[in-house]
Amino acid sequence: MTDNLESFDKLKIIGSTNTQTRRLGYLVQMCNLLGDQYLSFSELQDRIEDWAEKNNTFLKNHISNKGILRSSIQALASKRYIELAQALQLVTEISGYLRLTKTGRVLLALDKETSTDENDPFKLKNKILLLLIYQILSLDSDYFIPILELTVTYHTQKQILENAQPHLLEHFRTLETQTSSMLLLSEAQGRIEQIQHWTKPVKYLEHLIMPRLHWLLDLELLDWTSFQKSNEFIPSVTGSFLINLAPTVNNQRIITQSWCQNSLFSVWAESLALQTTPWNQVAESHQKFIIQEYIRIGFDKFRTMQYQRISAYQLILFSLLSLLFDKNILVGFEDLKIALSKFASVGEPRWEFSWFAIDDDGYIILPR
């Protein structure tokens, strides 16, 4: 599958990674601990550290216990995990207080729908797992995908670290030569220069690669059996599908936001051989019923102001994941945007739908 870089205008790399920040389950718990509240940084640190103290024993049964969060005087571990949650746009800071973002509230809503696995709160529920794959690919694919690619050929931590530098250089050189965006060109050149000047590549790469290898495990994109048996990192069936079906530019896998929103979910469903119905095969009358149903659900879950208005992006992301898992209907962002516009003034409830490409968001308003 080939693509172009027209909609890809800057690097997708998050900066807040550390060898410690390997367990995505802590991010889910932070969203639960925040809920609808506004907490100071130190308050959220205290709460996630308290939760970790009570639940870290479950990591013994998890696929990997690396990245365990322990309380300390400096509270560095909790600080790093909160910064990771901010970098992944699940948590944001406003006037000195932390709160959930729109995406963080979608994660929370999905997490509350099903009970936690009592044997392993670090094992991600399916909807959360796919949401986090989507979010990481949208924000971090320029490291995440090359690191997944490395595991096709190299399976030990040592091999991956030793071979990562030239592999990353090849990826950023493709961006440098193929883009027409001056911003992306500048960022790619800066990344190339930085990587080339690493005097001790393995030392620098540990903080980039080790967290992401364990995210790949948490997200079940790497095979758990191989890791448990011999501590090897090998793509799972889902990870292999992602590698094989990701869009390419000059033989390099380059993930665009459009691909994440409209193709990723079908790749994931195909990799698991799920029996799904494409949205365009759903009868129009049933499409209308579904959209009206999710309008009601969306306002119940996501309205934060007195007037009847919610984020269109938030509703679409929640609906897309819920339709896939609860109704076996495969749909993309563009499909739902078209449906929200098409059925806005047909039946009850009626709504006004607007979308702004520059913000990758819009709004849905119910009449007063």
Protein Blocks (a to p, Z undefined) as FASTA:
>chain_A
ZZdfklmcbdcddfbbcfklmcfklmmmmmmmnmmaccdfklmmmmmmmmmmmmmmmmmm
mmblghiacddfklmmmmmmmmmmmmnopacceehiacddfklmmmmmmmmmpccdfklm
kbccfklmmmmmmmmmmmmmmmmmmmmmmmmmpmbfklmmmmmmmmmmmmmmmmmmmpcb
fklmmmmmmmmmmmmmmmblmlmmmmmmmmmmmmmmmnopacfklmmmnopacddfklmm
mmmmpcceehiacddfklmmmmmmmmmmmmnopacddfklpcfklmmmmmmmmmmmmmmm
mocbfbdcddfklmmmmmmmmmmmmnopacdfklmmmmmmmmmmgcjddddddddfklop
adddddZZ
